[in-house]
Amino acid sequence: MVYSLLSHFAASCSGGSLLGFPTWYSYLPSTTVGGLCSPQISSLSDIWLIAAAIIEIMLRISALVAVGFVMYGGLTYMTSQGEPDKTAKARTTIVNALAGLVVAILAAIVIGFIAGSVT
């Protein structure tokens, strides 16, 4: 039941993903059946591999959001026209966004390493 439901959402195994995001089944063993990727879910512990892939997708999205905040902070900094409070707020936005970006990248690397070593 779960296998047939999950294989309904499957795509091609060899094709790339949108913006370099991993697929939800990227850590599962899979075969190509009829031109579609058919992930093999053999036990209940494979749910953790799916969860790891979903967490990695969310971390990559958060990294993109952090880059957006860095750009927003830079735009705010450029348009602050020397006002100290706007400049300080923009600088704080940039620093916090860069810290969030570093955390998201490191967490995605750790998740990828752990899930890759489990498979």
C-alpha positions as a Markdown table, in Angstrom:
| # | Residue | x | y | z |
|---|---|---|---|---|
| 1 | Met | 0.0 | 0.0 | 0.0 |
| 2 | Val | 2.7 | 2.5 | 1.0 |
| 3 | Tyr | 4.9 | 1.4 | -1.8 |
| 4 | Ser | 2.2 | 1.9 | -4.5 |
| 5 | Leu | 1.3 | 5.3 | -3.0 |
| 6 | Leu | 5.0 | 6.5 | -2.9 |
| 7 | Ser | 5.8 | 5.2 | -6.4 |
| 8 | His | 2.9 | 7.3 | -7.8 |
| 9 | Phe | 5.0 | 10.4 | -7.0 |
| 10 | Ala | 8.2 | 9.0 | -8.4 |
| 11 | Ala | 10.2 | 10.5 | -11.2 |
| 12 | Ser | 13.0 | 9.5 | -13.4 |
| 13 | Cys | 16.1 | 8.0 | -11.5 |
| 14 | Ser | 18.7 | 9.5 | -13.9 |
| 15 | Gly | 17.2 | 13.0 | -14.3 |
| 16 | Gly | 18.3 | 16.0 | -12.3 |
| 17 | Ser | 16.1 | 17.7 | -9.8 |
| 18 | Leu | 14.9 | 21.3 | -9.6 |
| 19 | Leu | 17.6 | 23.7 | -8.5 |
| 20 | Gly | 19.8 | 20.9 | -7.3 |
| 21 | Phe | 17.3 | 19.8 | -4.6 |
| 22 | Pro | 17.5 | 16.1 | -3.7 |
| 23 | Thr | 14.4 | 14.0 | -4.3 |
| 24 | Trp | 12.4 | 12.6 | -1.4 |
| 25 | Tyr | 13.7 | 9.1 | -2.2 |
| 26 | Ser | 17.3 | 10.1 | -2.8 |
| 27 | Tyr | 18.7 | 7.8 | 0.0 |
| 28 | Leu | 16.6 | 4.8 | -0.9 |
| 29 | Pro | 17.7 | 2.1 | -3.3 |
| 30 | Ser | 15.7 | 2.4 | -6.5 |
| 31 | Thr | 15.2 | 0.9 | -10.0 |
| 32 | Thr | 13.8 | 2.2 | -13.2 |
| 33 | Val | 10.6 | 0.5 | -14.2 |
| 34 | Gly | 8.8 | 1.7 | -17.3 |
| 35 | Gly | 10.8 | 4.9 | -17.5 |
| 36 | Leu | 10.0 | 5.9 | -13.9 |
| 37 | Cys | 12.1 | 5.6 | -10.8 |
| 38 | Ser | 10.7 | 3.0 | -8.4 |
| 39 | Pro | 12.1 | 3.4 | -4.9 |
| 40 | Gln | 12.4 | 0.2 | -2.9 |
| 41 | Ile | 11.0 | 0.5 | 0.6 |
| 42 | Ser | 12.0 | -2.7 | 2.4 |
| 43 | Ser | 11.5 | -2.0 | 6.0 |
| 44 | Leu | 10.1 | 0.5 | 8.4 |
| 45 | Ser | 13.5 | 2.0 | 9.1 |
| 46 | Asp | 13.5 | 3.3 | 5.5 |
| 47 | Ile | 11.1 | 6.0 | 6.7 |
| 48 | Trp | 14.1 | 7.6 | 8.5 |
| 49 | Leu | 15.9 | 7.9 | 5.1 |
| 50 | Ile | 12.9 | 9.6 | 3.6 |
| 51 | Ala | 12.8 | 11.9 | 6.6 |
| 52 | Ala | 16.5 | 12.7 | 6.1 |
| 53 | Ala | 15.9 | 13.6 | 2.5 |
| 54 | Ile | 12.9 | 15.8 | 3.4 |
| 55 | Ile | 15.0 | 17.6 | 6.1 |
| 56 | Glu | 17.8 | 18.1 | 3.6 |
| 57 | Ile | 15.3 | 19.7 | 1.2 |
| 58 | Met | 14.0 | 22.0 | 3.9 |
| 59 | Leu | 17.6 | 23.0 | 4.9 |
| 60 | Arg | 18.4 | 23.9 | 1.3 |
| 61 | Ile | 15.2 | 26.0 | 1.1 |
| 62 | Ser | 16.2 | 27.8 | 4.4 |
| 63 | Ala | 19.7 | 28.5 | 2.8 |
| 64 | Leu | 18.0 | 30.1 | -0.1 |
| 65 | Val | 15.8 | 32.2 | 2.3 |
| 66 | Ala | 19.0 | 33.2 | 4.1 |
| 67 | Val | 20.6 | 34.4 | 0.8 |
| 68 | Gly | 17.4 | 36.4 | 0.2 |
| 69 | Phe | 17.8 | 38.0 | 3.6 |
| 70 | Val | 21.5 | 38.9 | 2.9 |
| 71 | Met | 20.4 | 40.6 | -0.3 |
| 72 | Tyr | 17.6 | 42.4 | 1.6 |
| 73 | Gly | 20.0 | 43.5 | 4.2 |
| 74 | Gly | 22.5 | 44.7 | 1.6 |
| 75 | Leu | 19.7 | 46.7 | -0.2 |
| 76 | Thr | 18.6 | 48.2 | 3.1 |
| 77 | Tyr | 22.3 | 49.1 | 3.9 |
| 78 | Met | 22.7 | 50.8 | 0.5 |
| 79 | Thr | 19.5 | 52.8 | 0.9 |
| 80 | Ser | 20.1 | 53.8 | 4.6 |
| 81 | Gln | 21.7 | 57.0 | 3.4 |
| 82 | Gly | 24.0 | 57.1 | 6.4 |
| 83 | Glu | 21.2 | 57.0 | 9.1 |
| 84 | Pro | 22.8 | 55.2 | 12.0 |
| 85 | Asp | 19.7 | 53.2 | 13.1 |
| 86 | Lys | 18.9 | 52.0 | 9.6 |
| 87 | Thr | 22.6 | 51.1 | 9.0 |
| 88 | Ala | 22.8 | 49.2 | 12.3 |
| 89 | Lys | 19.5 | 47.3 | 11.5 |
| 90 | Ala | 20.8 | 46.4 | 8.0 |
| 91 | Arg | 24.1 | 45.2 | 9.4 |
| 92 | Thr | 22.3 | 43.1 | 12.0 |
| 93 | Thr | 20.1 | 41.6 | 9.3 |
| 94 | Ile | 23.2 | 40.7 | 7.2 |
| 95 | Val | 25.1 | 39.1 | 10.1 |
| 96 | Asn | 22.1 | 37.1 | 11.3 |
| 97 | Ala | 21.3 | 35.9 | 7.7 |
| 98 | Leu | 24.9 | 34.8 | 7.2 |
| 99 | Ala | 24.9 | 33.0 | 10.5 |
| 100 | Gly | 21.7 | 31.2 | 9.5 |
| 101 | Leu | 23.2 | 30.4 | 6.1 |
| 102 | Val | 26.2 | 28.8 | 7.7 |
| 103 | Val | 24.1 | 26.7 | 10.1 |
| 104 | Ala | 21.8 | 25.6 | 7.2 |
| 105 | Ile | 24.8 | 24.5 | 5.1 |
| 106 | Leu | 26.5 | 22.7 | 7.9 |
| 107 | Ala | 23.3 | 20.9 | 8.9 |
| 108 | Ala | 22.6 | 19.9 | 5.3 |
| 109 | Ile | 26.1 | 18.5 | 5.1 |
| 110 | Val | 25.7 | 16.5 | 8.3 |
| 111 | Ile | 22.3 | 15.1 | 7.3 |
| 112 | Gly | 23.7 | 14.1 | 3.9 |
| 113 | Phe | 26.7 | 12.4 | 5.5 |
| 114 | Ile | 24.6 | 10.5 | 8.1 |
| 115 | Ala | 21.9 | 9.5 | 5.6 |
| 116 | Gly | 24.6 | 8.5 | 3.0 |
| 117 | Ser | 26.4 | 6.4 | 5.5 |
| 118 | Val | 23.2 | 4.5 | 6.5 |
| 119 | Thr | 22.4 | 3.5 | 2.9 |
